Amino acid sequence: NARMQRWLENAMAHAVEGRVNLLARHRARVKVFRPEEGERPVHSSAGTAQALPVHPHLAAAPGPTHADVAANWVGHCPGPGRRRDRPRVPLLRRAALNEVIVHRAPGPSSTYCRISVDDQLLTTVVGDGLVLCTPTGSGGYARSLGAAAVDPSIAGMQVCPVNPYSLAFRPMLLPGASKISVEFESARAHRPLTFLVDGTLHPLDVADTVEVSRAPPMLSILPRVPER
């Protein structure tokens, strides 16, 4: 409409004249991988968990030991070996300004989320899902999960469990340079999950792996300026 057109012209004039500072926002790069045909993991209660080094963020924190986490994962992991060591096919690659949401499909079963940071095991969350958000998205869904509101100028990524079975793992702010990998397993083999990137629904299977990292460059946003 005419009012929006006037505002845009006014904002552009301020930007050209150097009388307004652009807002810089961090974004996340989201990738989804799926095992190649013949490599899809089969849900089996006889699976063996392969040990991963404990991430330094939790090395000194009280709580379950790595042996406890590995034992909890046995029976829920797709057999020996890590999925990233197997041939896989990229399914999705896009940027997210706010958050990435993974939620269990309709049904009574919980979802097991195995979270790794920089290829090191962080924890395994049993619950309804996860929210991975940027500082810009920390005031949205993540806020209702108990996450802190993060200043947009801070480079970081928050990991927030959704209705976790245990309260041992709470929302955590990770360094912006971290690469977060999430693998899933459910009581139902290959059950589809609800997967949203900035509110857009994408297909996701429990056999898939989601990787989230920082996406350069930062997004420049034109702030609202007073009308002349």
Solvent accessible surface area in square Angstrom, and as a share of the most:
residue,aa,sasa,rsa
1,N,148,0.76
2,A,69,0.53
3,R,150,0.55
4,M,116,0.52
5,Q,96,0.43
6,R,136,0.50
7,W,44,0.16
8,L,79,0.39
9,E,99,0.45
10,N,13,0.07
11,A,0,0.00
12,M,97,0.44
13,A,29,0.22
14,H,16,0.07
15,A,35,0.27
16,V,123,0.71
17,E,97,0.43
18,G,63,0.60
19,R,131,0.48
20,V,28,0.16
21,N,133,0.68
22,L,99,0.49
23,L,68,0.34
24,A,45,0.35
25,R,44,0.16
26,H,19,0.09
27,R,56,0.20
28,A,2,0.02
29,R,59,0.22
30,V,0,0.00
31,K,57,0.24
32,V,2,0.01
33,F,31,0.13
34,R,68,0.25
35,P,13,0.08
36,E,73,0.33
37,E,155,0.69
38,G,79,0.76
39,E,66,0.29
40,R,68,0.25
41,P,6,0.04
42,V,108,0.62
43,H,58,0.26
44,S,42,0.27
45,S,96,0.62
46,A,88,0.68
47,G,6,0.05
48,T,83,0.48
49,A,20,0.15
50,Q,80,0.35
51,A,71,0.55
52,L,6,0.03
53,P,80,0.51
54,V,68,0.39
55,H,9,0.04
56,P,92,0.58
57,H,87,0.39
58,L,45,0.22
59,A,74,0.57
60,A,104,0.80
61,A,50,0.39
62,P,135,0.85
63,G,55,0.53
64,P,85,0.53
65,T,83,0.48
66,H,45,0.20
67,A,71,0.55
68,D,74,0.39
69,V,23,0.13
70,A,22,0.17
71,A,68,0.53
72,N,67,0.34
73,W,5,0.02
74,V,68,0.39
75,G,18,0.18
76,H,49,0.22
77,C,4,0.02
78,P,11,0.07
79,G,12,0.12
80,P,96,0.61
81,G,31,0.30
82,R,58,0.21
83,R,8,0.03
84,R,52,0.19
85,D,93,0.48
86,R,51,0.18
87,P,69,0.43
88,R,69,0.25
89,V,66,0.38
90,P,96,0.60
91,L,84,0.42
92,L,38,0.19
93,R,162,0.59
94,R,79,0.29
95,A,38,0.30
96,A,0,0.00
97,L,44,0.22
98,N,51,0.26
99,E,15,0.07
100,V,2,0.01
101,I,29,0.15
102,V,6,0.03
103,H,62,0.27
104,R,55,0.20
105,A,11,0.09
106,P,123,0.77
107,G,27,0.26
108,P,121,0.76
109,S,20,0.13
110,S,43,0.28
111,T,1,0.00
112,Y,35,0.13
113,C,1,0.01
114,R,14,0.05
115,I,0,0.00
116,S,4,0.03
117,V,1,0.00
118,D,74,0.38
119,D,62,0.32
120,Q,57,0.26
121,L,6,0.03
122,L,8,0.04
123,T,17,0.10
124,T,18,0.10
125,V,6,0.03
126,V,26,0.15
127,G,3,0.03
128,D,21,0.11
129,G,0,0.00
130,L,2,0.01
131,V,4,0.02
132,L,5,0.03
133,C,0,0.00
134,T,3,0.02
135,P,6,0.04
136,T,43,0.25
137,G,3,0.03
138,S,2,0.01
139,G,56,0.53
140,G,40,0.38
141,Y,133,0.50
142,A,0,0.00
143,R,132,0.48
144,S,96,0.62
145,L,44,0.22
146,G,55,0.53
147,A,1,0.01
148,A,59,0.46
149,A,69,0.53
150,V,16,0.09
151,D,78,0.40
152,P,41,0.26
153,S,85,0.55
154,I,83,0.42
155,A,39,0.30
156,G,7,0.07
157,M,14,0.06
158,Q,6,0.03
159,V,0,0.00
160,C,0,0.00
161,P,6,0.03
162,V,19,0.11
163,N,101,0.52
164,P,29,0.18
165,Y,193,0.73
166,S,63,0.41
167,L,127,0.63
168,A,71,0.55
169,F,20,0.08
170,R,115,0.42
171,P,32,0.20
172,M,42,0.19
173,L,83,0.41
174,L,3,0.02
175,P,64,0.40
176,G,11,0.10
177,A,83,0.64
178,S,8,0.05
179,K,68,0.29
180,I,1,0.00
181,S,6,0.04
182,V,2,0.01
183,E,12,0.05
184,F,0,0.00
185,E,7,0.03
186,S,1,0.01
187,A,68,0.53
188,R,117,0.43
189,A,51,0.39
190,H,65,0.29
191,R,15,0.06
192,P,87,0.55
193,L,11,0.06
194,T,44,0.26
195,F,0,0.00
196,L,43,0.21
197,V,0,0.00
198,D,45,0.24
199,G,57,0.55
200,T,65,0.38
201,L,117,0.58
202,H,33,0.15
203,P,116,0.73
204,L,5,0.03
205,D,16,0.09
206,V,2,0.01
207,A,1,0.01
208,D,0,0.00
209,T,5,0.03
210,V,1,0.00
211,E,18,0.08
212,V,1,0.00
213,S,27,0.17
214,R,99,0.36
215,A,8,0.06
216,P,90,0.56
217,P,103,0.65
218,M,84,0.38
219,L,66,0.33
220,S,71,0.46
221,I,60,0.30
222,L,44,0.22
223,P,26,0.16
224,R,172,0.63
225,V,10,0.05
226,P,107,0.67
227,E,84,0.38
228,R,188,0.69
